[in-house]
């Protein structure tokens, strides 16, 4: 991927992150979200990277994790629908797997994730 295209993609992600708003505004009942991820190459069972991402009330609510493949185009792992469903149902944990949404080569990467959400002590 050309550096010009990569820079444009990086700027677009930065704007999306800014547009996402902050946790305390979008999800005022949430104290924290912790996402544990194992990255895999294609259908391999071997973990190539482990990553933990923490979100707090002042964090941007941008839950689209980047693909680690250098030349992946428009890829990543969108955990927004998973987290929105968890918050709506006030679920404390969930786990699953997502394939990269990149356009260059379907199935080139995937993640296994576990999400933990802590809620503020507020009544509904």
ABEGO torsion letter per residue (X at the ends): XBAAAAAAAAAAAAAAAAAAEBAAAABAABABBBBBBBBBBEABABBABBBBBBBBAABBBBABBBBABAABBGBEBBAAAAAAAAAAAGBABBBBBBBBABAABBGABBBBBBBBBBBBBBBX
